[in-house]
Amino acid sequence: MALPSDNIAAANQINKMYQERKRDRGALFGRMNEIRNHYNGDIIVPLPELDDMEKAAVPNLIAAGIDQFAMRVASVMPDISYIPVRPGIQVSENKARDRRLANLGWWDMNKMGIKLRRRARHLTAYGMSAVSLSPVSIYHDDKRDMPHWRVRNPLATYPAQMLDPDSMEPSDCIFADRRPLEWLKANYPTQMAALYKGDKADHEMFEVLEYMDGNETVIMACGAERRKGDGWTPDPDGHLASTVILERIPNRAEMCPVVIAGRVTLDRLAGQFDQMLGMYQRQAKLDALDFIATFRNVFPDQYLVSPSNSPTTPRLVQQADGKMGIMGVISHGQLDTVHSTPGDSTAAAMDRLERAQRLTAGIPAEFGGESPSNVRTARRGEMVMSNTVDMPIQEYQDIFANSLEAENRRAVAIMKAYYGNRPSMFFMGTDGKIVRPDYTPNEAFETDLSYVKYSMPGSDVNGMVIAIGQRVGTGVMSTQTAREMDPAIEDPIRERDQVEIESLRRAMLAGMEQQATQGSLDPSIIARIAKAKAERHVTLEDAVAKIHEEMQQEQAAKAQQMQEMQQQSMAGQQPDMSQAPQMQPGMGISPDNPATQIQQPPQGTQDLSSLLNNLRRPTRESGQEQGMMPGGAM
């Protein structure tokens, strides 16, 4: 729904939608606030005998469960795949690879790993995770021209109603925030001059609303609350407006830049730990009562008791003081001390409540570094842990995969709409300078269709690496598929090339070592290669190629020198033999240096073929003599 062009009408419409959505989401936000207070440890046990600021002193399973589930969900980064528009065509294949690397670059520069950890906490605790994308960063020193992800607070998110409960793309959304009056005056002096501020000081906070849809982004400020009876009477400064538009920014991407991922529930948003709140509070109250009884037992109640059937009344004559050595005196009575002993069933009741919390939210004992008492083997412990947490983790990872696909579509639209013809890099510094262009958005992004997939949904990083290695070892998975599934490998094609290059490098090194051992490789060449690597810090293949090129140049220079010496000899001049290769010891084996060539083996050393010929020679000679005799058989 497009907003009116008039700022006053637009501000009134946004404020009306905000108030309606705030009223509709009141119950949801109430549960979210309660979960947040439990997570932060801000729950106060309402008992009169405790201090006003007394906090709960029982294990905070809600915080442990939120952190443990979120860390396992975000421990693995998903992979992105872009399908070529024309499969088999190298140009189209290269563009698809550029799209993938560019998208991975956006994720890396936005610190997507950290953002996913925060979003996973929002999803498990609140039941929803909201994010918005923009072409510019909220930080002034970040000048990178790319899509910027921003994780939003679910407690301040008011999306439009979505008919499909599984939809993550609202048509519009309102985000509520608070800014000090001083900041608003400094950044929007003209607009704030028309806002009703009442008697608010500069350090006091004002509510700021940010409305986003497919057409524009509107930022507006809400004024101070009017006192009853003021109506529209001007305040001393003459300011009347209750809301003012601060900025209206057109949206070139033409799609709402907000994506909201939600848990799969029955009919409303709910966090994973909503059912634990009552049990946690009851456990905290039992613990507080047990603590009160223990505290009372430190200073037990004492009574003056008169003997039975005594006509007199007991009287305390002198108060005892052990430090000063003063003994207490009681007249006509005795002192009776009453101890307040904690109940025997309190500990058992607290243990039952803790077990109920673990069963309700699926929090295994392993999350706290403990092992269940009935688990005896590592395999059984792994099965118990897997049956408890794998399915929720799988569901959360699938939800994030669908959300990231929608976010990628918005990122591509932003990149093409705002920076379509500008060359860009896969990774760039915060200054935004392009050192070497890697791709142009309008050329590389022929389509915005992308697939985001977790390699093994339901597995954390440790279990997934082991599973991939086992499949490769048994031969049911190729190494290329393993590279594509491994979250630590960002570019499987580059990783494949690196592995093959390293294999060829090892083969070349092994061949050179074998030649050096057999004596077919001159030690001076080995020394030159080692010196080139030590001084130039190049790869082995670069060092060998460089030394080979240098030796070719040296051989060409020697051949030219020999040719000049021959020409001098033919002209009757005495050649300078001091520069001849034969007169320079230590030059190594070469055709130009016959003095250092390997000599022929001695006469006594014969090969196998010569020995066989010598063995057959007498037989042949005797046969020839017999053939020359008369009557001899040939």
N, C-alpha and C positions, 0 to 999 in steps of 0.2 A: 504494500500500500504506500503510494507516494505521499510525501508530506506537502502541505501547502507552501507556496513560494513566499508567502508573507511570514516574517520571522515570529511575530507575535502569535499568529494562528498555529504555526509549527510548534512553538514552545508550549502552548496550551495543550495541543494534541499529544505531544510526547509526555507531558506531565500527567495527563489523564490516563494514558496507557500505563505509565509507571505506577500510579496509585492503584489501578485495577489489578495489575500483576502482583504488586506487593501484597495486596489483600488476599489474592488467591493462593499465593505461595507462603502465607504466614505459618501454617501448620508444618509445612516441609522445613522451612527455615528454623522453626522452633526445635525440631529434632536435630537438625544440623548443629545448631548452637550448643545443644546438650552434649552431642558427641565431641564437639570441639573443646568444651569445658572439661570433659572426662580425659581427653587426650592430653590437654595441657596441665592436668592435675589441679584444676580450679574448683573442684567439688568440695563443698564445706558440709560436714556432717551436722545436721541440725539437732544437737543435744544441748540442754541448758547447762549441764555441768562442765562442758568443754569450753575452751577459749573461743572467742568469736572467730579467730582466724585459724582454727584447727582444721588441718587437711586430713583426707583419708590416708590411712597407713596400711593398706592392703595392696597386694600385687596388682598393678595396673595392666590387666590383660588386654584392655582395649587398645592402649598405646602400643603394646608389644605386637598384637595381631595386626594393626594397621601398618606398622613399620615393616614387619617381617613379610607380609603378603606383598606390599608395595615394592620392597627391594627385590623379591624374587620375580615379580612380574617385569620389572624394568632392568633386571640383570642381563637380559638378552635384547639386543637391538634387532629390529626386523630388517629384511632386505627389500629392495625396490627392484622391480623389473619393468622395463618399457619394451613393448612389442614393436618390431620394425614394421613400418607401413607396407614395405615390399620385402618380404623375407627372401633371402638369397642374394639380394642386390647389395653389394658392398657399401655403397653410399648410404643406403637406408639403414644398414646394420651399424655403420659408424655413427649416424645420427641418433639411433636408439641408445647406443653406448654413451654418447655425449649427454643425452637427456638423463640417463641414470646417474652418471658422475656429477652432473650439475645438481640434481636433486639431493644426492648424498652430500654434496658440498654445502647446500643450504642447511641441511640438518646439522652438519658438523659445525658450521659457523654460528648456528643458533643454539649450540650446546644442547642438542635434543636429548642426549642421555640424561642430563640433569632435569630437564623439563619433564621427561617421561616419569622420572621418579616422583616428582611433585604431583603430577597428574594421576599417577597410580594411587597415591595417598588420598587424593580427592575422590577417586572412583570407589575405592574400598570403603572409605569413611562416610562420604556424603551421598554416594550413589550416582554422582555425575562429575564430569570433568569438562570444563569449558576452555576454549582457546580461540584467539582471534589473530588474524594476519593483517599486516599493513606493509606498504611499500617503503616506509621509512622507520627507523628505530626511534624508540622513546628517549634514547640517550643522544645528546647533541654531538658528542664526539664520535659517534658511530656513523660514518658516511658511506657505508656500503650500499650499493644499488642492488638490492635483492629483497625477497620476501622475508619479513621478520615475524617470528612466532612470539606470542605473548600469552602466558598462562593466566587465566582469569580466576578470581575468587568465586566459587559457586554460591557463597552467601550473598553476593552482590550481583548476581546474574539473573536477568528477567527476559527469557526468550519468548517469542510469540508461540502460541499454542500450535503443536504439530499433530496432525490427524493420525499419522502412523507412529505407533509407540517406538518402533525401531529406527525412526528417522533421526539423523544427527545434524541436519542442515535446516535451521529455522529461517523463515523469510526475513525476519528482523530480530534484533535483540537490543536490550537496554542494559548498560552496566552502570552501577551506582558507585561513586567514590566520594571522598571528602578531601577538601583542600583548605588551607588557611586563607583567611581574608586577605592577608598581606600578599600572598602569592598571586591571588586572583587580581588584585589591583595592579601588581607589577606587570603581569602578562596581558591583561585585558583592561586597561584603564578606561577606555571609552565605554565598553559594554557594562562594566561594573558601576559606572557613574549613574546608570539608570536602574539599578537593582535596590530593592528595599533591604537595608542592612540592620535596621533597628538600632539597638544600643550595643551591638557586638563589637568587641575589640579586634585588633588586627590579628592576634594570635588564635582567635577562635575559628572553628572549622565550619565550612559551608558545604552543602551537598552539591556534587557535580554529576550530571548525567551524560552518558555517551550513547547515542543512538546510532545503530548501524543497520543498513539494509543494502540492497543491490544498487541503489541510486546514489546514496551519499552517506557521509558520516557527520552527525550533528553533535556538538558539545554545548551543553547549556548549564547554567548555574541556577540553583534555587535559593531564593532569598530567605531572610530570617522569618520565623513564625510570628504572625501578627497577634497581638493581644485581643481578647474579646472586646468588642465595642469599637475597635479602631476602624473596621470596615476598610474603605479605600481612602481614609483621611490621610493626607500627606504627612510624612514624618518631618522633623525640623529641616532636613535637607531637601525636601520636596520630591523624594524618590517614591515612585508608586509601584513599579513592576515587581511581581512576586517571582518571575522567572525571566531570564534573558538568554538569548542565543549568543554564545561566545564565538563559535566557528561553524561554518558549513562547508564541508570538503566534498567535492564530487567524487564518486567512485567509478574510476575508469574500467575496473575489472568487471563491472556490471553483474556481480553476484555477491550475496551477503558473505562477508569474510569471517563468519563465526561458525564454528563446529562444536557441538555439544554431545559428548559421548555419555551414555547412561547405562546403568546395570540393567540386566534382564530380570524384571520382577513381574508380579501379577498385574497390578493396575495402577501403581504409583511408584515414584522414585523412593528407594530405601537403601540405606547403607548396610553393609554386611554385619555390623555390630549393633544395630539398633535394638535388638532383642536382649542385649546384655545389660542395658542400663539399670533396670530394676534389680537384677541380681547383684550387680556391683554395689549399688547403694545399700542393699540389705546386708551384704557382707561387710561393708564399711561401718554400718551401724552396729552390727554385732561386735566387731573389733573395738569400736569406741566404747561400748558398754563393758566389754571385758577389761579394757584399759581403765575405765572408771573404778571397777571393782578392785583391780590391782592397786590403783592409786590410793583408794580408801584404806587398803590393808597396810600401806606404809605408815599411816597415822590412824590407827584404829580408834573407834569410839570407846570412851571409858565412862563408867557409871559408878556412883557411890551407892552401895547396897547395904541396907540395915539387916542385921540377923533376923531370922524368922521369929515372930511373936515378941519382938523387942519393942518396949514402950517408948524408946528414945528415937530421935531422928539423927541419922548420920550427919557428921559435919567435918569439913576439911579444915584442919587446924593450920597446917603449914604446907605450902606448895613445894614439891620436890624440884631440885635443880642439880642434876648430876655433875655438870661442869664445875659448879662451885662447891661441891661436896655437901650440899644441904639435903637432908633426908626429909621426905614428906611425912606428915602426921595426919592421921584420920581418927576422929573420935566417934565412938559408937557406930562403927560400920566397917565395911571393907570395899576395896576397889575391884570392879569387875570389868575386864576388857573384852569387847565384842569385835571379832575379826570378820571382815567382809571377804569371803572366799569366792573366786570366780566359779561359775558353773562348770560341771564336768562335761556337759554336752556342747559347750560353746565352740570348742576347737573342731569337733566333728561336724557341726552345722556349717562352720566356715569352709571346711574342706569340701562338703557337699556342694556348697554354692560355687566354689571355684571350679569343681568338676562340671557343674551345670553350665557355667560360662564357657568352658573349653568345648563342650559338646555342641552348644548352641552356635558358636561362631567358628567352629572348626579350627581351634588353636591347639596344636599338639604340644606335648611337653618339651619336644626337641627345640621349639622356638626359644625356650628359656635355658637351653644348655643342659637339660635333664633327659633321662631315659626312662620310659615307663617300666615299672617293676616287673611286668609280666612279659617283657621282651628279652629273649635270651641270645639271639643271633643277629649279626649285622644285616643279613638278608631280610629277616622278619622286621627289623626296625625300618629298613628302607621301604618295605611294602606298606607298613602302617603310615609312615610319613607320606608316601606317594598317594595312598588312597584318601588321605585327608586334604592335601593341598593341591594336587595336580589338576583336578577338574576346575576349581575356582581360578587357578592361574591360567589355564587354557582359555576359559571364557573371557577373562580380562584381556588377554593378549589378542584374541580374535576381535574384541571390541575396539581395541586400540588400532589394530590393523585396518579395520573399516574406517575408523576416524581419520587415520593418516592418509588413506586414499582420497577422502574428501578434502583434506587439507592440501594435499599435493595439487589437486585440480585448482584450488584457489591460488596457490603459489604460482602455478604456471600462468594463470590468467593475469595475476599481478605483474609477473615478469614480462609478459608480452605487451601488456597495456602501457606500462610505465617505462620499460627499458628494452623494448622489442628490437630496436635496430642498433643498440649499443653492444659492442663486443664485451664479453664478460669472461671471468675466470671461474674455475671450479672452486678455488679457495683464494680469498683476498683478505688483506689487512683491514683494520678498522678505518684507515684513512680513505678507503675506497679507490685507490689508484690501481689501474690495470697495468701490470707489468708485461704480461704476454697474454693475448686473447686466446681463450680456449674454445669459445663457441659464441654464436649470436642467437639470442632467444627465438626470434622469428624464423630463423633457418633451422635450428635444431629441433624445436618443439613443433613438429608436424601434427602432433596429437597430444592431448593431455591425459590419455588413457595410461594409467599405471596400476601395477599390482603390488601391494604391500603384504608381505607374508612373513610370519615367524617360522623359522626352520622347523622347530618341533614345539608347537604350542603345548603348554603345560610343563615344560622343562625349564629349569634355571640354567645358568651358563655352565656349571660344573657337569650336570647330568647330560647336557646336550653334547658337549665335546667328547665325553666318553662314548656316548651312543654312536656318534659319527665315526669315531675311530674304530669301533667294533664292526660297523657295517663295511668300512673300507677294508679292514683286515680279513673279513670273511669273503670278500669278493662280490658282495651283492650291491655295492655302490662304487661308482667311479670316483677317482680323485677330483675330477672337475666338478661333479655334483657336490662333493664334500666341501670344495672351496666356495661354491655358491651358497651352501647352507651355513658355513662357519661365520658367526657374527664378527669375528676379529678380522676377516678379510673383506675389505671394502670393494676391491676391484678384482674379481676372479680371473679375468683375462690377463691382467698385468701380473698377477701372482703366478699364473701358469707359465708365462714367459720367463719370469724370474727363476722358477724351479728348473725349467729346461736349460736356461743359460748357466745356472750353477752346475747342472749335471754335465754339460759340455765343458765347462771350466775344469771340473774335476777330472774328466777324461783327458783333456789336454795336459793338465799337470801330471797325471799318471804317465802319459806317453813321454813327456819330457824327462821325467825321472828315470824311466826305463832306458831311454836313449843315453842319458848321462851315465847310467850304470854300465851299459855295454860299451861305452867309449865312442859312440858314433856322434855325440854332441860335444863340441869343443867346450872346455871349461870356461874359456874367455867369454863365450856367448851366454852361458849361464850367469856369469858374473855381471855382464852388462844388463841382462834382464832383471836380476835382483836389485842392481843399483838403480835402474829406472823406476822400479816399484817403490823403493825406499825414498827416492828424492822427489818423484813426481806424484806419488800416491794415486796411481792409476790401477785399473783392473789388469789381470794377467793377460787377457787377450789384447788389450791396448798396448801393454809393454812389449809383447812379442811382435805385434804388427809394427810398432815404432822401431824396434831394433832391427827387424827384417828390412825395413825401408832404409835405415841408416847403412846397413851392410851392403845393400844394393848400390847406394850412392858411393860407398867406398870402393866397391869392386869396379864400378864404372870409372872412378877416378884413377884407379890402378891400371885399368886397361888403357886409358888415355895416356898415362905416363909411360907405359911400355911401348905404346905406338910412337910416342915422341922419341924415345931412346932408339928405337929401330930406325926412325927417320934420320936421326943424328948419325947412327952407324953407317947408313947407306950414303950419307953425304960426306963421309970421311972424317967426321968429327968424333972425338973421344967422348962417349956418353958418361954422364955422372952416375956411377954405380952406387954412390952412398945412399941414394934414395930408392934403390931397387928393393922390391919386397924380399928377395933372397938375402939381402944384407941386413934385414931388420928382424932380430930374434923376437920370439914371443907373439908373432902376428896370428898364430893359429893355423889350422889346416885349411888350405884353399888350393885351387888349381894354379894360382899364381905363385905359390910358394912350394915348389917340389922338394926343397931341402927338408921340409918338415912333414912331408907326406909319409904315411905308414909304409914301411918297406915290405917287399914280398916275403912270404914265409921261406925259411931255409930249404935247401934241396932235400933234406931228409924228411921233411914234413909233406906228406901226400894226402890227397883226399881219397874218399872211398872209391871213386870211379877209376883213379889211377891204379889203386891196388888190385881191383878186379881185372883191369886190362893186363897187368903184369902176371896175374895168376893164370890167365887163359893163353898167354903168348906161347909157352912151350908146347902146349897141346896143338896149337895151330901149326907151329913150325914142324913138329914131328909128323903131323898129318900131311903136310905139303911134301915132305921128303918121301913118305910112303907112297904118295900118289905119283911121284916121278919114277918109281921103280917099275920095271917091266912086269906086266901081269898083275900089278897091284890093283886093288879095287879102289875106285874113286869114291 
